[in-house]
Amino acid sequence: MMKINKENPAYVEYYNKWHSLAYELKEKLSEAEEQDKKNNFRGRDGKSCEITKEYSLLFNKLMNEYSFLYEEEKE
């Protein structure tokens, strides 16, 4: 199992970027979900699904960029 090294100086930067993305995602999703409800979209039909896919790629890119922060958890 992997865990993040919070002692690394780059962790604060990573944390801030992660939360910034999460905030953007939350804002965009809440708007899109309301619009999807008005348009009676369900499941993968609506804008909210597109936004989720887009941000999933951004989160993965961020994790890869900061992959050096992740280390094997010692048992």
Backbone as JSON Lines, residues from 0, in Angstrom:
{"i":0,"aa":"M","n":[0.84,-1.18,0.0],"ca":[0.0,0.0,0.0],"c":[0.89,1.25,0.0]}
{"i":1,"aa":"M","n":[0.48,2.25,-0.76],"ca":[1.26,3.48,-0.88],"c":[0.71,4.55,0.07]}
{"i":2,"aa":"K","n":[1.64,5.36,0.55],"ca":[1.23,6.51,1.36],"c":[2.06,7.7,0.91]}
{"i":3,"aa":"I","n":[1.57,8.89,1.2],"ca":[2.24,10.1,0.78],"c":[3.17,10.59,1.88]}
{"i":4,"aa":"N","n":[4.33,11.06,1.49],"ca":[5.31,11.58,2.44],"c":[4.99,13.06,2.71]}
{"i":5,"aa":"K","n":[4.35,13.32,3.82],"ca":[3.96,14.69,4.17],"c":[5.13,15.51,4.69]}
{"i":6,"aa":"E","n":[6.25,14.88,4.93],"ca":[7.45,15.57,5.41],"c":[8.25,16.21,4.28]}
{"i":7,"aa":"N","n":[8.0,15.78,3.07],"ca":[8.71,16.31,1.92],"c":[8.32,17.78,1.71]}
{"i":8,"aa":"P","n":[9.27,18.67,1.45],"ca":[8.95,20.1,1.24],"c":[7.99,20.35,0.08]}
{"i":9,"aa":"A","n":[7.95,19.47,-0.9],"ca":[7.07,19.64,-2.06],"c":[5.62,19.27,-1.74]}
{"i":10,"aa":"Y","n":[5.4,18.67,-0.59],"ca":[4.04,18.24,-0.23],"c":[3.06,19.41,-0.16]}
{"i":11,"aa":"V","n":[3.49,20.52,0.39],"ca":[2.6,21.68,0.54],"c":[2.13,22.17,-0.84]}
{"i":12,"aa":"E","n":[3.05,22.23,-1.77],"ca":[2.7,22.65,-3.14],"c":[1.71,21.66,-3.76]}
{"i":13,"aa":"Y","n":[1.99,20.38,-3.6],"ca":[1.11,19.32,-4.11],"c":[-0.28,19.44,-3.48]}
{"i":14,"aa":"Y","n":[-0.3,19.59,-2.18],"ca":[-1.56,19.71,-1.43],"c":[-2.38,20.88,-1.94]}
{"i":15,"aa":"N","n":[-1.75,22.03,-2.13],"ca":[-2.45,23.22,-2.6],"c":[-2.99,23.04,-4.01]}
{"i":16,"aa":"K","n":[-2.2,22.42,-4.88],"ca":[-2.66,22.18,-6.25],"c":[-3.84,21.2,-6.25]}
{"i":17,"aa":"W","n":[-3.72,20.16,-5.43],"ca":[-4.78,19.15,-5.35],"c":[-6.1,19.8,-4.9]}
{"i":18,"aa":"H","n":[-6.03,20.61,-3.85],"ca":[-7.25,21.22,-3.33],"c":[-7.8,22.29,-4.26]}
{"i":19,"aa":"S","n":[-6.94,22.95,-4.99],"ca":[-7.4,23.91,-5.98],"c":[-8.19,23.19,-7.08]}
{"i":20,"aa":"L","n":[-7.65,22.08,-7.55],"ca":[-8.36,21.28,-8.55],"c":[-9.69,20.76,-8.01]}
{"i":21,"aa":"A","n":[-9.66,20.29,-6.77],"ca":[-10.88,19.76,-6.15],"c":[-11.95,20.84,-6.04]}
{"i":22,"aa":"Y","n":[-11.55,22.06,-5.69],"ca":[-12.49,23.17,-5.58],"c":[-13.09,23.51,-6.95]}
{"i":23,"aa":"E","n":[-12.22,23.57,-7.97],"ca":[-12.71,23.83,-9.33],"c":[-13.7,22.76,-9.76]}
{"i":24,"aa":"L","n":[-13.35,21.51,-9.5],"ca":[-14.22,20.39,-9.87],"c":[-15.57,20.53,-9.18]}
{"i":25,"aa":"K","n":[-15.57,20.81,-7.9],"ca":[-16.82,20.95,-7.15],"c":[-17.7,22.05,-7.72]}
{"i":26,"aa":"E","n":[-17.09,23.19,-8.04],"ca":[-17.84,24.31,-8.6],"c":[-18.45,23.95,-9.95]}
{"i":27,"aa":"K","n":[-17.63,23.38,-10.83],"ca":[-18.1,23.04,-12.17],"c":[-19.16,21.94,-12.12]}
{"i":28,"aa":"L","n":[-18.95,20.97,-11.24],"ca":[-19.91,19.87,-11.14],"c":[-21.26,20.34,-10.62]}
{"i":29,"aa":"S","n":[-21.25,21.21,-9.63],"ca":[-22.54,21.65,-9.09],"c":[-23.35,22.4,-10.15]}
{"i":30,"aa":"E","n":[-22.68,23.22,-10.95],"ca":[-23.37,23.92,-12.04],"c":[-23.86,22.94,-13.09]}
{"i":31,"aa":"A","n":[-22.99,22.02,-13.49],"ca":[-23.34,21.06,-14.54],"c":[-24.45,20.11,-14.1]}
{"i":32,"aa":"E","n":[-24.41,19.68,-12.85],"ca":[-25.44,18.76,-12.37],"c":[-26.81,19.42,-12.35]}
{"i":33,"aa":"E","n":[-26.85,20.69,-12.0],"ca":[-28.13,21.4,-12.05],"c":[-28.64,21.47,-13.48]}
{"i":34,"aa":"Q","n":[-27.74,21.79,-14.4],"ca":[-28.12,21.86,-15.81],"c":[-28.55,20.5,-16.33]}
{"i":35,"aa":"D","n":[-27.84,19.45,-15.92],"ca":[-28.2,18.1,-16.33],"c":[-29.6,17.73,-15.84]}
{"i":36,"aa":"K","n":[-29.92,18.12,-14.61],"ca":[-31.26,17.84,-14.08],"c":[-32.33,18.55,-14.89]}
{"i":37,"aa":"K","n":[-32.06,19.82,-15.24],"ca":[-33.01,20.58,-16.05],"c":[-33.22,19.93,-17.41]}
{"i":38,"aa":"N","n":[-32.13,19.36,-17.97],"ca":[-32.21,18.71,-19.27],"c":[-32.61,17.25,-19.18]}
{"i":39,"aa":"N","n":[-32.87,16.78,-17.95],"ca":[-33.3,15.42,-17.68],"c":[-32.29,14.37,-18.16]}
{"i":40,"aa":"F","n":[-30.99,14.7,-18.03],"ca":[-29.94,13.74,-18.37],"c":[-29.7,12.84,-17.17]}
{"i":41,"aa":"R","n":[-29.31,11.6,-17.48],"ca":[-28.98,10.65,-16.41],"c":[-27.71,9.9,-16.79]}
{"i":42,"aa":"G","n":[-27.02,9.44,-15.78],"ca":[-25.84,8.6,-16.02],"c":[-24.74,9.34,-16.75]}
{"i":43,"aa":"R","n":[-24.31,8.78,-17.86],"ca":[-23.15,9.32,-18.58],"c":[-23.54,10.26,-19.71]}
{"i":44,"aa":"D","n":[-24.76,10.7,-19.73],"ca":[-25.24,11.53,-20.82],"c":[-24.87,13.0,-20.68]}
{"i":45,"aa":"G","n":[-24.7,13.45,-19.47],"ca":[-24.63,14.88,-19.24],"c":[-23.25,15.47,-19.17]}
{"i":46,"aa":"K","n":[-23.25,16.77,-19.0],"ca":[-22.02,17.55,-18.9],"c":[-21.21,17.16,-17.65]}
{"i":47,"aa":"S","n":[-21.89,16.8,-16.57],"ca":[-21.19,16.45,-15.33],"c":[-20.26,15.25,-15.53]}
{"i":48,"aa":"C","n":[-20.65,14.33,-16.37],"ca":[-19.8,13.17,-16.65],"c":[-18.55,13.6,-17.43]}
{"i":49,"aa":"E","n":[-18.72,14.5,-18.37],"ca":[-17.58,15.02,-19.14],"c":[-16.59,15.72,-18.22]}
{"i":50,"aa":"I","n":[-17.12,16.51,-17.31],"ca":[-16.28,17.25,-16.37],"c":[-15.52,16.29,-15.46]}
{"i":51,"aa":"T","n":[-16.2,15.26,-14.97],"ca":[-15.56,14.27,-14.11],"c":[-14.41,13.57,-14.84]}
{"i":52,"aa":"K","n":[-14.62,13.22,-16.09],"ca":[-13.56,12.57,-16.88],"c":[-12.38,13.52,-17.06]}
{"i":53,"aa":"E","n":[-12.68,14.77,-17.38],"ca":[-11.63,15.77,-17.59],"c":[-10.78,15.94,-16.33]}
{"i":54,"aa":"Y","n":[-11.44,16.08,-15.19],"ca":[-10.7,16.3,-13.94],"c":[-10.01,15.04,-13.45]}
{"i":55,"aa":"S","n":[-10.53,13.9,-13.78],"ca":[-9.85,12.65,-13.44],"c":[-8.48,12.62,-14.1]}
{"i":56,"aa":"L","n":[-8.42,13.03,-15.35],"ca":[-7.14,13.09,-16.05],"c":[-6.19,14.1,-15.4]}
{"i":57,"aa":"L","n":[-6.73,15.24,-14.97],"ca":[-5.91,16.26,-14.33],"c":[-5.36,15.78,-12.99]}
{"i":58,"aa":"F","n":[-6.19,15.09,-12.21],"ca":[-5.73,14.54,-10.93],"c":[-4.65,13.48,-11.16]}
{"i":59,"aa":"N","n":[-4.84,12.63,-12.15],"ca":[-3.83,11.61,-12.46],"c":[-2.52,12.26,-12.9]}
{"i":60,"aa":"K","n":[-2.61,13.29,-13.71],"ca":[-1.42,14.01,-14.16],"c":[-0.68,14.61,-12.95]}
{"i":61,"aa":"L","n":[-1.43,15.21,-12.03],"ca":[-0.83,15.79,-10.83],"c":[-0.16,14.72,-9.98]}
{"i":62,"aa":"M","n":[-0.83,13.58,-9.82],"ca":[-0.24,12.48,-9.05],"c":[1.05,11.98,-9.7]}
{"i":63,"aa":"N","n":[1.05,11.89,-11.02],"ca":[2.26,11.45,-11.72],"c":[3.38,12.47,-11.57]}
{"i":64,"aa":"E","n":[3.03,13.75,-11.64],"ca":[4.03,14.81,-11.49],"c":[4.69,14.77,-10.11]}
{"i":65,"aa":"Y","n":[3.9,14.41,-9.1],"ca":[4.4,14.36,-7.72],"c":[4.54,12.92,-7.22]}
{"i":66,"aa":"S","n":[4.77,12.0,-8.12],"ca":[4.86,10.58,-7.74],"c":[6.0,10.32,-6.76]}
{"i":67,"aa":"F","n":[7.0,11.2,-6.77],"ca":[8.12,11.03,-5.84],"c":[7.68,11.2,-4.38]}
{"i":68,"aa":"L","n":[6.5,11.75,-4.15],"ca":[6.0,11.91,-2.78],"c":[5.42,10.61,-2.22]}
{"i":69,"aa":"Y","n":[5.08,9.69,-3.1],"ca":[4.47,8.44,-2.67],"c":[5.53,7.38,-2.4]}
{"i":70,"aa":"E","n":[5.32,6.66,-1.33],"ca":[6.26,5.61,-0.94],"c":[5.5,4.43,-0.37]}
{"i":71,"aa":"E","n":[6.12,3.28,-0.41],"ca":[5.53,2.08,0.16],"c":[5.32,2.25,1.65]}
{"i":72,"aa":"E","n":[4.17,1.87,2.11],"ca":[3.88,1.94,3.54],"c":[4.55,0.77,4.23]}
{"i":73,"aa":"K","n":[5.24,1.06,5.31],"ca":[5.94,0.01,6.06],"c":[4.94,-0.65,7.0]}
{"i":74,"aa":"E","n":[5.01,-1.95,7.04],"ca":[4.06,-2.7,7.9],"c":[4.63,-2.96,9.25]}
